[in-house]
Amino acid sequence: MRDLETVNQIKESMVTAVKEASPTRVMIDLQHVEFIGSVGFLAFLALRREPSIESVTLCGMVRNVRELFSLCKLIPDQTMQKAPFQVADSVESAMSKYRVG
């Protein structure tokens, strides 16, 4: 996720999917993403700005991607608990957090 054209395609795909499905919570599996350039954050922030979305959980981030999100203050850490995105080790762990009974 380094070039603007790719990021715009990803952003449009995610926003379109959210508008069609109207979820309140979104989980994004990032286990295959090895790097996110600064323009890459635009796709995630656009999704977070959708009015129907209450929370976005980023799942399965590799260490360097997690560090980039943390450095940009986009995920919670030891010094900051409130952030635009939540984090889960995997999609399964994120789903179990939201499962009811």
C-alpha positions in Angstrom: 0.0 0.0 0.0 2.4 2.6 -1.3 1.0 4.2 -4.4 -2.0 6.5 -4.5 -3.8 4.6 -7.3 -3.7 1.3 -5.4 -4.8 3.0 -2.2 -7.7 4.8 -3.9 -8.9 1.4 -5.3 -8.7 -0.2 -1.9 -10.4 2.7 -0.3 -13.2 2.7 -2.8 -13.7 -1.0 -2.5 -13.9 -0.8 1.3 -16.2 2.2 1.4 -18.5 0.6 -1.2 -18.7 -2.7 0.8 -19.5 -0.8 4.0 -22.2 1.3 2.3 -23.8 -1.8 0.8 -23.7 -3.9 4.0 -24.3 -1.1 6.5 -22.4 -2.7 9.4 -21.6 -0.9 12.6 -18.3 -2.7 13.2 -15.7 -3.6 10.7 -12.8 -6.0 11.0 -9.9 -5.8 8.4 -7.5 -8.7 8.1 -4.0 -7.2 7.5 -2.0 -10.4 7.9 -0.7 -10.2 4.3 0.2 -6.5 4.4 3.9 -6.1 4.9 4.1 -2.3 4.5 1.9 0.7 4.5 3.1 4.0 3.1 1.7 7.3 4.4 -0.9 7.4 1.6 -2.1 3.9 2.8 -3.6 5.4 5.9 -6.0 7.4 3.8 -7.9 4.2 2.9 -8.4 3.2 6.5 -9.3 6.7 7.7 -11.9 7.1 4.9 -13.5 3.9 6.2 -13.4 5.1 9.8 -15.2 8.4 8.8 -18.2 6.5 7.5 -21.2 7.7 9.7 -22.6 4.2 10.3 -19.3 2.8 11.6 -18.8 2.6 15.3 -15.5 0.7 15.3 -12.9 -0.6 13.0 -10.6 -3.4 14.2 -7.4 -4.1 12.4 -6.5 -7.8 12.7 -3.3 -9.8 12.2 -0.9 -6.9 11.7 2.8 -7.8 11.2 5.2 -6.0 13.6 6.3 -3.2 11.3 2.7 -2.4 10.1 1.6 -2.3 13.8 4.5 0.0 14.6 3.5 2.4 11.8 -0.1 2.6 13.1 1.2 3.1 16.6 3.7 5.7 15.6 0.9 7.7 13.9 -1.3 7.3 17.0 -4.0 5.4 15.1 -4.1 2.4 17.5 -4.1 2.2 21.3 -0.9 1.7 23.1 0.4 2.0 26.7 0.3 5.8 26.7 -3.0 6.2 24.7 -6.0 4.0 25.1 -8.4 5.9 22.8 -7.6 5.7 19.1 -9.4 5.6 15.7 -8.8 1.9 15.3 -8.8 -1.2 17.6 -6.4 -4.1 17.3 -6.8 -7.8 17.4 -4.3 -10.6 16.9 -6.5 -12.4 14.4 -10.0 -12.1 12.8 -11.1 -15.0 15.0 -10.1 -13.1 18.2 -11.8 -10.0 17.0 -15.0 -11.9 16.2 -15.0 -13.7 19.6 -14.8 -10.3 21.3 -18.1 -9.3 19.6 -19.9 -12.6 19.9 -23.0 -12.5 22.0 -23.7 -15.4 24.4 
